[in-house]
């Protein structure tokens, strides 16, 4: 009976060691998974930061284009108002000047906004 109990004790001890080894392996695998997830999150954060910067840059450029377009439109309106005033006063040269200014503005890429 003592031999049998001793064998059971060895088997239990062996089983405990296997369980501990399995636990260590599972912990190591979990640590690797966490590290991998952490690296992935860091990459995503980096990409999002870059995307936010590009978005901010685009907003600035769009605002600049809007401002340029507004200025061009105001210039055209001033030229057209001057043409109308010149027509009322009988000045034929004003029409040529206004048309020339409008042609110059149309050649600018931002004037199409």
Number of C-alpha atoms within 10 A of each C-alpha: 6 7 8 9 10 11 12 12 12 12 12 12 12 12 12 12 12 12 12 12 12 12 12 12 12 12 12 12 12 12 12 12 12 12 12 12 12 12 12 12 12 12 12 12 12 12 12 12 12 12 12 12 12 12 12 12 12 12 12 12 12 12 12 13 17 15 13 17 19 15 13 22 17 12 16 19 14 13 20 19 13 16 21 16 13 15 14 10 9 10 12 12 11 18 16 11 15 21 15 13 15 19 12 12 18 14 10 12 11 16 18 12 11
